[in-house]
Amino acid sequence: MRFIGNKENLVEKIYQILQSKNIIGNSFFDFFAGTSNVGQFFKKKDFQIFSSDLLYFSFVLQKAYIKNNEIPNFQKLLSNIEIKSNSLFANHLNLVVEYLNKIETKEGFISENYTPKGTEKLEIPRMYFSNENGNIIDAIRIQIEKWKDESLLTENEYYILLACLIETVPFYANISGVYAAFQKIWDARAVKKLVLRPIEIIKNDKLNQVFNQNSVELISEIQADILYLDPPYNQRQYAPNYHLLETIAKYDNPIIKGVSGMRNYENQKSHFCNTETGLTELYKIAKNANYKYRK
Ligand SMILES: C[S@@+](CC[C@H](N)C(=O)[O-])C[C@H]1O[C@@H](n2cnc3c(N)ncnc32)[C@H](O)[C@@H]1O
């Protein structure tokens, strides 16, 4: 996923550094989880993972990749809906994703607020998604919530489907990196028809725990061998830069403002985006954390 500070391409190197310094352990706290890629890597190395982030869409990814330890079989859902598959051996997640890729498109919060058609009355109509993709995102998001309300999904299955959508959307967003602004000319990627992609399911049979809160508040509750800190690097808050992923994950019809249709993020401001408060928070971690390794 395109995400500022994503360590997907660095995580192997991070692991090598830990090994070269003989830092070993069984549990790992990914304190600033973001995409959850670091947690995913260490989960595959059989660590028990703890992770947290202020962003709700990050929590969705953490639930699906880190907390979940089951291959989803969608038993209830599949006995309630008729799925025609071309592939005889498709796994159950692929079947459900295939089904979602064929449902009728719908108008909803995303198409009404982030596509040119939905916002044609605005002085600057928003061009985050093509009209077609806005309707596809709404249809898929509404369907997932409906299945949840009808008790057709387990909690894990619900978050796995949401994570599939969150991972897919950035491939079709008409942005240059973050969602604080849309591009005024259509990017080639944004005019392709959105096709939902299944996520990888990672199992390690450990009691992994994930949170959607200020990690500093968790410091005295969680004990892990390794504490991994990857805070924001500057004053740029994450919540406004990823507001659309947050709204798709929550789908809570927020009040939105401005040219970009930004949701309120007062409760998601990070103290680490300010040099003074960042230092105070770091001091709290250094003082209160009880970890085997802090590097
Ligand atoms: C540099 S990014 C982490 C990137 C992550 N390592 C990855 O590979 O995707 C920093 C993350 O810290 C989160 N964050 C900032 N302050 C936080 C806090 N006090 N508690 C929890 N998460 C926080 C941000 O929302 C953002 O996702």
The ligand as an ORCA input file, in Angstrom:
! r2SCAN-3c Opt
* xyz 0 1
  C       5.764      6.168     10.075
  S       4.126      5.549     10.200
  C       4.386      3.845     10.568
  C       4.560      3.048      9.331
  C       4.538      1.549      9.568
  N       5.730      1.103     10.228
  C       4.363      0.815      8.246
  O       5.265      0.035      7.858
  O       3.335      1.006      7.600
  C       3.558      6.215     11.723
  C       2.179      5.709     12.176
  O       2.025      6.090     13.548
  C       0.663      6.364     13.786
  N       0.619      7.125     15.063
  C       1.049      8.387     15.302
  N       0.960      8.676     16.625
  C       0.467      7.573     17.226
  C       0.171      7.237     18.581
  N       0.351      8.107     19.569
  N      -0.310      6.006     18.847
  C      -0.514      5.110     17.853
  N      -0.245      5.375     16.555
  C       0.247      6.580     16.242
  C       0.227      7.079     12.534
  O      -1.178      7.048     12.391
  C       0.971      6.286     11.459
  O       0.186      5.238     10.971
*
